[in-house]
Amino acid sequence: MLLEDLLQRRLLLLTGKGGVGKSVVGQAIAVAAAAEGKRVLFVEIDAPDQAEPLLDGFADITTVDLKPQAVMDEYVRRKVRIDLIARRIVESPVYHRFFSAAPGLKELMILGKIVDSVEEKGRWSRRPQFDLVIADLPATGHGLSLLKVPSAASAAIPVGPVGRQARWIQKALRDRQRTGLVVVAIPEEMAVVEALEFDQSARDDVGMVPLAFVLNACHERPMSATQEAEVLRLSRDAAAGALDDGTPIAEALVAARRGLRQARLSRFYERRVRRGVATPLATLPFVAGPIDAAALRMLAGKLAEA
Amino acid sequence: MTPLDRALRDRRVLVVCGPGGVGKTTVSAALALRAAGLGRHVLVCTIDPSRRLATSLGLKTLGDKPRPLPLAKLLPHAKGSCAAMTLDTKRTFDAIVERHAASPEARRRILDNRFYQQISAALSGSHEYMAMEKLLELSRDDRYDLVVLDTPPTRHALDFLEAPDRMLSFLDSSVLRYFLKPYFAAGRLTLKVASRTGALALEIADKALGLQFLGDLSEFFLAFDGMYDGFKVRAAAVFELLRDPSTGFVLVSTPASQSLQESVFFHDRLSVRDMPFVSFVVNRSHLERPRTARRRAAGGSARVTPGLARLLSEIYATDQRLARQERAAIARLATLAKGRLVRLPELESDVHDLKSLAAVAELLAGPANA
């Protein structure tokens, strides 16, 4: 249901607090979309150099990492058209001091580039090159700033091409048929608080209604209720010593209680998100250890079930 | 006493850096509580627009005025105190304009300027710069003898250090001025200009931005004229402050490899810039069980149902496997740290009130393992 909703869009924007696994969720959606036969572009913004090329093995998924300065330079080249002049501008100190340092301008160019890539045609084709563009936006505080840029820019620069571009981007972002905003969180107090704030602020300040909420890294209950009761009883009795295989009981109980707590928190925050927002919610399981292609396929499968 | 505790006792400014999502805000607040426990009068300041500190301090809202935390119950014997605040980027920017504008008229012209109103609001880049300005102001406030600064969640932790340079180069109107001034001074906007490069740049700017915007812009820079030097002086002062031996950087990460690499990188940049490193904090670690304890545990046993016993063995084995993987992952950091590294365990409970924060503050004492 939820996945179907996501895949009907042409552009998905992922946002959330840093460290909640936005990229992983975005990549899982990309894998799920490719499995449905869609040609997908996965966009990262100024990704860390060490990012793992996880999506390389998927034939229908193209990835791109947008570097703000390069996008800005490209914009100038395209506007100016004459190579020599464009080069002089890009190399001039005025450009570097102002255009590349002006707050918001790069962000506007980045968003423009993302929105633009939705309609990008293949070389010999009239058909857009990608069915779905998935963009992994920077962490929440900044992510929202990024989405606020078009309205800020169209207020600051009401006339002229940048103002036009800002309004065009804003229109594309607010088009609910084409564009979907996906808010990602993990079952932790701060991540959830921030995501709920973001959900509200996206509506109030940007005029976007989030399409989906993903609660990532949820822990499943590690044992039955009877076993849980036994763990709590053993803990209360301060059970010590070792199991037959040498496992120290007290330490194992600490780890078990931590697992139980994580599962409890997952359930708690899932309920809290369901109560807090009307946005449809999907939960994804916690993956122990590094994420690989198999893990992405598993997560994509979970999204399809949600 | 660990190097971190010595810093909490002696330094005047601690800057807490790290990529988003590693628990920087929680660590900052816990550091502040620990310093208060050591008798300091601490102010902890967060810049995050999402007001996360308020959550971890159990306060509903946290204003841009310092608010004392109720520590009497928590640390009844502490001579120190702790106040918390959050940074309001726009208000800080406005206050700077009000304080430093050349004349009341210039002040009004800046505050009313459309361009200023947009850049001073939450556009990225302004946060980092205003955090620096605020840090300078707070470090001179004699109500506090230690300021703990939580930094904005940047994609690259290093963005924070580079913000003043970027902001200054933007505000450095000398280049812009020479081609913007004539139009404004003439009272109307024309495309006539003396220098050919200037004319070219202006033509492009006009094409891209429109004349209206250039009008706003040149007015902004004209009004800002007298203030730029002040910005430059303060940026230099911040730079000095960040290099001062009474300042220290605490680099927070998790055991995830990407987050550790950022910390290593940041550490390198600090030494290149001659900025004082205090300690790494690796948050959410799984800790290995010491060998001696392992021996002690052998023999004697509680009665555990066989099914649960199997499960407990599995859970414990997974936990220790993670701990070993993490130890290997932080080896590089540990070498750099030379003992200045604290691993905080993955906690049994969530940190979002003062009491649980105080528990984290306790844990900051160690294990300081190399």
Interface residues (C-beta under 8 A of the other chain):
Chain A: K17 G18 G19 V20 I45 D46 P48 Q50 A51 V76 K79 V80 I85 R88 I89 S92 P93 V94 Y95 H96 R97 F98 A101 A102 P103 G104 E107 P138 A139 T140 G141 H142 L144 S145 L146 K148 V149 A152 A153 A155 A156 I157 P158 V159 G160 P161 V162 G163 E188 E189 M190 A191 V193 E194 E197 F198 P222 M223 Q227 E230 V231 L234 D237 A239 A240 G241 A242 L243 D244 D245 G246 T247 P248 I249 A250 E251 A252 L253 V254 A255 A256 R257 R258 G259 R261 L265 A288 G289 P290
Chain B: P19 G20 G21 V22 T25 T26 D48 P49 S50 R51 R52 T55 S56 R114 F115 Q117 Q118 I119 A121 A122 L123 S124 G125 S126 H127 P152 P153 T154 R155 H156 R166 M167 S169 F170 D172 V175 L176 F179 T197 G198 L200 A201 I204 D206 K207 A208 L209 G210 L211 Q212 F213 D216 T254 S257 Q258 S259 Q261 E262 R289 A293 R294 A297 A298 G299 G300 S301 A302 V304 T305 G307 L308 A309 L311 L312 S313 I315 Y316 A317 T318 D319 L322 Q325 E346 E348 S349 D350 V351 H352
